[in-house]
């Protein structure tokens, strides 16, 4: 893979391998994964349970180190970074959405959505204004002061999406982002997620079991026996 391609991409994975030891046995989960995600591109990641989708997302998000291979985010090689540098990249360049919203229960919807900006050092008023506009786009302007326990499942996931993109990251990583929602709500929330990502030119890698949602993305790749294949 050329250096020009890596510089242009928001995410490049090259030769990613991940092995685990279970007792005296070595288990290879990822056997040499190559993947490029470009700005504004939404890539669906398919694969059966246990195929390594979450492991691949954790490696791409610098939450887990591979056994071998290169990780380049926004043209910056993160493969040999120390923990502090990896934390800064995650904070400034990557957004995460999970199946379960993982909102902080003691904070309001607005405070949860503004959290990444506050962590970066942005003032409370400015961060709240930015997060408020985003939540308004997601139809939550009347729920800003509500804590997660008072929000529906769809509303909670909208707040989680707002939190993930409020800092305009280069890369969004999502693991079954609508998997905990009913079909109708999942369809609406997924449309809102992809609209925000495309509008901000964020590259996205989204793991899902939902083929209908996968077909609405720009490209589909599938993990099979530790290798990534075009689907």
N, C-alpha and C positions, 0 to 999 in steps of 0.2 A: 504494500500500500504506500503510495507516494506521500511525501511530506506536504505537498500542495493540497491533497485531499484531506489530510488530517487538519490542516489549518482552516480549511473551509467548513469542516464539520463541527457540530456542537458536541458530538460524541464519536469517538473511534475506539473500538475494542479490537485488539489484534492478538491472536493466538492465546486467548484467555483459557487457562486451565485451572481447575479446582478439584483437589482430591482431599478426602477425609479418611481418617483412620478409625475403624470400628473393630475393637479388639485387636487382633493381629493382622487384620485385613485392610488393604488400601482400596478405597472406593473412589472411582473417578466420576465426578458429577458433570464437569465441563471438560471437554477433551481437545479444545483448540477453537474457541469461538471467535469469529471475525464479524464485526458489525459497524456500520457507519450510519449516523443519523444527522441529517442536515437541518439548517435553520428552517423552522416552519413545517417540517415534515413530521407526520404522526405515524409511528410504526407499531403495528400490533404484534405482540409476542404470544404465540400459542404454544401449547405443550401439555401433556397430561400431568396430573398431580404427581409430584416427586421427580419431575424431569429436570428441575434446576432453574425454573423461571425466577423464583424469588432470590436464589443465590446469585444469578446473573444480574438482577436489579441491584442487589446489595453491593456487588462488585462495581457496577457502573456508577453507583452513588457514593463510592468511597466509604461505605460502611463496613466492608469486609475486604480483605486483601486476597488476590488470586494466588494460586501456587506458582503461576507463571503467566507472562503476557504483559501487554502494554495497555494503559488506559489514558486516552487523550481527551480532555474536555476543553472546548473552546480554543483549540490549538496549543493547550498547555499540557505537557506530559506529566501526569500525576502518579506514574508507576512507582517512583522511588521517593515520593514525598514522605516527610515525617507526619506524625499525628496532627500537629498544630497546623501545618500547611493544608492537610486534607480537610480539617475542620473549616478553615477559611474558604476553601473552594466550595464545600457543601453549603456554607452559609450564604455565599454571594452568587453562586452560579447554578445551583441545583434546587429544584422544588420537588417535594414528595407528596404523593397521595396514596393512601392505603385503603383496603377494603373497609376497615373500621376507622372512623374519623380521627381518633386520638386527640380530640380537643381537650383543653385544660378545663375541668369542670367548674373551677372557681372563678373563671373569667367569662365575660360576656362574648357574644358573637363578634362584636367589633374588636374587642381586645385580643381575642384569639387570632383574628385575621390580620391584625396589625403587628403581631408578635415578631415576625421576621424583621420588620423594619426597626422595631425597638431594639432588637438584639444587635442590629448593625449600628446602633447609636443614633438613630433618627429621633427627633423630639416627639413627644406624645401627641401634640396637636397635629403636626404634619402627617405623622403615621396614621392617625385616626382618620384624617381627611382622605388620604389615599385609599385606605382599607374601606372606608364608608362608600366611596364611589364604586368600588369593585363589588361590594355587597349589594349596592343598589342595582347594578347591572344584572345581578343574579336574583333579583326580586326579593331581597331581604331588608329593604330599607326600614320596614316596620318591625324588624326583629333584632335590631342592632344591640339593644341592651339586654336581650334575653340570654341566659346561660344555656349551655348545651342540653341540660335536662328538660328544658321547656321547648326545645326544638324537635321537629319531626326528623325521621331518619334522612329524608331528602334534604332538609334544611341544614342538618349537621354536616352532611357531605358537601353541600355548597360552601359552607364556611371553611371546610378543610381545603376545598379547591381554591378559594380566595386566598387562604393562607399560603398555599403552594406557589401561586403566581404573583402575589402582591409585589414582590421584589423584582419582577421581570427577570427571572433566571434565564440562562441560556438553554437549560435542559430541564425537562419535567420527566420524572419517573413515577409510574403509577402501577400499583399491584392490585388488580381486581377492583378498580375504583367504584364500580357500581354493583359489585357482587353481593352486597348486603341490602339491596333495594329491590322493591317489586318491579315488575317488567315496565310498567308505564313510567314510574319515577326514574328508573334507570335510563330509559330512553331520553327523557328530558334532561337529566343531569349530565349524561354523556354529551348531548348536543351542546350544552352550555360550556362544558369543559373544552371540547374541541374548538368551539368558537373563540374562546379566550386564548387558547394556545395558538391558533392560526393568526388571530388578530395581532398578537404580540410577537409573531415569528419565533416562537419557542419550539425547539425540537423536542419531540416526546417519544418515549418508549413505554407502551402500555401493555401489561400482561393481562390477559383475559381468557375466559373459557367460552365467551359469548361470540359465536361466529357471526351473528348479525351485526354486532357492534364492530367486530374486526374488519368486516367488509366495508365499513364506512371510513376506515382509516386509509392512509395513502399507500401502505405496503404491509404485507403480512409475512412474518418469519416464524418458523416453528423449531422448537428444540426437540431433537430426537437422538437418543443415545449419546447425549453430551455434545452434539454438534448442531449448528444452526443451519436451517435450510429455508430457501424461499418457498413460500406456500402458494 
